[in-house]
Amino acid sequence: MSEARFDTATNDNPEDLLKRAAQTLQSESGGIQIQGRALTEEEMTRVKKIEAAVELINQALAQLED
């Protein structure tokens, strides 16, 4: 997994940071799935965990937008 660093000392607001985190996770999930073969059980577990994390981030974003 790439080691993305988020500089919270910048002018990025929490919404922007959450969006970037979701994009990073979605990219990681896509990278796992683009294997040209069936995923192993471990890879499927990672994809499901990443998808769950993205959903939580999306819920947080929705609350920020309210």
C-alpha positions, -999 to 999 in steps of 0.1 A, spaced: 0 0 0 13 34 -8 23 56 21 3 87 14 10 115 38 -16 141 46 -3 174 58 -29 186 82 -9 218 88 -19 230 53 -51 249 45 -69 216 38 -101 215 56 -114 182 72 -138 176 42 -109 178 17 -87 155 38 -116 130 40 -121 131 3 -84 125 -3 -84 96 21 -114 81 4 -97 85 -30 -65 69 -17 -84 39 -3 -103 35 -35 -71 35 -55 -56 9 -32 -88 -13 -36 -86 -9 -74 -49 -19 -73 -57 -51 -54 -85 -60 -78 -65 -54 -110 -46 -86 -108 -58 -104 -139 -67 -134 -117 -91 -144 -90 -84 -127 -57 -71 -148 -28 -92 -149 3 -68 -125 20 -71 -100 -9 -109 -102 -8 -108 -95 29 -86 -65 23 -109 -52 -4 -139 -56 19 -122 -37 47 -111 -9 24 -147 -6 11 -160 -4 46 -135 23 55 -145 43 24 -182 40 34 -174 53 69 -155 83 53 -184 89 30 -207 90 61 -184 115 78 -184 136 47 -222 136 46 -224 147 82 -199 176 75 -221 187 46 -252 189 67 
